Amino acid sequence: MDNRYNRYNRILALFFVVMTGAFVSKAQDKLYPQYPESFETGNKMNYRIDDIDLPTGRWRLDNAVIQNQKYDGAVSGEYAVRMIFNNTASAYLQMMYDLPKGASKVEFWYKGFALDKPCMFQLEYSTNKGKKWQPIGDLIVATDKQKYTKAEIDMDIDGRVRFRINKIGLGDGAKNPEISNGRLNIDDFAVYYKE
């Protein structure tokens, strides 16, 4: 009886230590200043590539706009990013600056647009000033067109880092009805670092 009781207590103590460590780790996540980026100050009306200044820094919008049409909606404020549909090459919402303290988590909100088909996209990061990009987290399919879904991607990246949303160029659904490649809305992009 004593052995089973002692073993139970050891397991309980180990569980407490693990859970306390997880809590402390989460408690250390800090939101970078000026984040989340809500895209309220960077009105961009056309899809051609351009770099714009936002409160968090300079962003590149490649086949993307910042607008407030009826179907864009917004998580906060009035504006959101919308990425083009039927793209055959990737479309990007991309940071053109580095964050200095690495990253422990990225959060953002996404949804499909109007009556479009779903689309697919990927969060990517770079630790060499955008020369090479690597995917992080799973490929995401945006299926809900009515309301935004929150994406939370945990990570453990040290040193300088930047991020981008890569909307995958799946092809022209107007020419091939089997292709699902609608427009994509993104809003309230947040990056956390770990002290």
C-alpha positions in Angstrom: 0.0 0.0 0.0 2.8 2.4 1.0 4.7 1.7 -2.2 1.6 2.4 -4.4 0.9 5.6 -2.3 4.5 6.8 -2.7 4.5 6.1 -6.4 1.2 7.9 -6.8 2.6 10.9 -5.0 5.7 10.9 -7.2 3.6 10.8 -10.3 1.4 13.6 -9.0 4.5 15.7 -8.1 6.0 15.1 -11.6 2.7 16.1 -13.3 2.7 19.3 -11.1 6.3 20.1 -12.2 5.5 19.6 -15.9 2.3 21.7 -15.7 4.1 24.4 -13.8 6.9 24.5 -16.4 4.3 24.8 -19.2 2.6 27.6 -17.3 5.8 29.5 -16.7 6.8 29.1 -20.4 3.4 30.5 -21.5 3.7 33.3 -19.0 7.0 34.4 -20.5 5.4 35.0 -24.0 5.5 38.7 -24.6 3.8 40.6 -27.4 6.1 42.7 -29.5 5.4 46.5 -29.3 2.9 47.8 -31.8 1.4 44.4 -32.3 -1.0 43.1 -33.3 -0.8 44.7 -36.7 -4.3 45.5 -37.6 -3.6 47.1 -41.1 -5.6 50.2 -40.4 -3.2 52.8 -41.7 -2.0 51.3 -45.0 -4.9 51.6 -47.4 -3.8 49.8 -50.7 -6.3 49.6 -53.5 -4.6 47.5 -56.2 -3.1 44.0 -56.3 0.3 44.9 -57.8 3.4 44.4 -55.6 4.2 47.3 -53.3 5.9 48.0 -49.9 3.9 50.0 -47.4 4.7 51.5 -44.0 2.5 50.3 -41.1 2.8 50.8 -37.3 4.8 47.6 -36.9 7.2 48.3 -39.8 7.4 48.0 -43.6 5.3 45.2 -45.2 5.3 43.9 -48.8 1.9 43.2 -50.4 2.3 41.0 -53.5 -1.1 40.3 -55.1 -2.7 41.7 -52.0 -4.7 44.8 -51.0 -5.8 46.5 -47.8 -9.5 47.5 -48.1 -12.8 47.6 -46.2 -15.3 46.3 -48.7 -18.5 44.6 -47.5 -17.0 41.0 -47.6 -13.6 41.9 -46.2 -15.0 42.6 -42.7 -12.3 43.1 -40.0 -11.5 41.6 -36.7 -10.6 45.0 -35.3 -11.0 48.4 -36.8 -12.3 48.7 -40.4 -9.6 47.3 -42.7 -8.2 43.9 -43.5 -5.8 42.4 -46.0 -7.3 40.6 -49.0 -5.1 38.3 -51.2 -6.0 37.7 -54.8 -7.8 34.6 -56.1 -7.0 32.2 -59.0 -3.3 33.0 -58.5 -0.9 30.6 -60.4 2.2 31.8 -58.4 2.3 32.5 -54.6 0.8 35.8 -53.3 2.5 37.3 -50.2 1.8 39.4 -47.1 5.4 39.8 -46.0 7.4 41.6 -43.3 10.3 43.6 -44.7 12.0 44.0 -41.3 13.3 41.7 -38.6 12.1 41.3 -35.1 15.1 41.2 -32.7 14.1 38.8 -30.0 13.0 35.7 -31.9 9.5 34.3 -31.6 7.6 32.0 -29.4 4.2 32.3 -31.1 2.4 33.9 -34.0 -1.3 34.6 -34.0 -3.5 36.0 -36.8 -7.1 35.8 -38.0 -8.2 34.5 -41.5 -11.2 33.8 -43.6 -12.3 33.2 -47.1 -14.0 36.0 -49.2 -17.6 36.5 -50.4 -18.8 33.5 -52.5 -15.3 32.3 -53.4 -14.1 28.7 -53.0 -11.7 27.9 -50.2 -8.0 28.6 -50.5 -4.8 27.3 -49.0 -1.9 29.2 -47.4 1.2 28.7 -45.2 3.0 30.8 -42.5 6.7 31.0 -43.3 9.7 32.6 -41.5 13.2 33.8 -42.4 16.2 34.2 -40.1 18.5 35.7 -42.8 16.7 38.9 -43.8 14.3 37.2 -46.3 16.9 35.4 -48.4 15.5 32.0 -47.5 12.0 31.2 -46.2 10.9 28.1 -44.3 7.4 26.9 -43.6 6.2 26.7 -40.0 3.0 25.0 -38.8 0.6 23.2 -41.0 -0.8 24.3 -44.3 -4.1 26.0 -43.6 -7.3 25.9 -45.7 -9.6 28.9 -45.3 -13.1 27.5 -45.7 -15.3 29.8 -43.6 -16.3 32.9 -45.6 -18.7 34.4 -42.9 -16.4 34.8 -39.9 -12.7 34.9 -39.1 -10.8 32.0 -37.6 -7.9 32.5 -35.2 -4.6 30.7 -36.1 -2.1 30.2 -33.2 1.2 28.7 -34.2 3.7 28.0 -31.4 7.4 28.0 -32.2 10.9 28.4 -30.6 12.9 30.7 -32.8 16.0 32.5 -31.5 17.6 35.7 -32.9 16.3 38.0 -35.6 13.3 36.7 -37.5 10.6 37.9 -39.9 7.4 36.3 -41.2 5.1 36.1 -44.2 1.8 34.6 -45.3 2.2 32.6 -48.5 -1.1 32.1 -50.3 -0.3 29.1 -52.4 -0.7 29.5 -56.2 -3.0 26.6 -56.9 -4.1 27.9 -60.3 -7.1 29.4 -62.1 -10.4 28.0 -60.9 -12.2 29.9 -63.7 -10.4 27.7 -66.2 -10.5 24.5 -64.2 -13.5 24.1 -61.9 -11.7 21.4 -59.9 -9.3 24.0 -58.6 -10.2 25.6 -55.3 -8.4 28.9 -55.0 -10.5 31.8 -53.7 -9.5 35.1 -52.1 -8.1 35.2 -48.5 -8.6 37.8 -45.8 -6.0 38.3 -43.0 -6.3 40.6 -40.0 -4.7 41.3 -36.6 -1.3 39.7 -37.1 0.6 39.3 -33.8 4.1 38.0 -32.9 5.3 37.0 -29.4 8.8 36.6 -28.1 10.0 34.7 -25.1 12.1 36.5 -22.5 
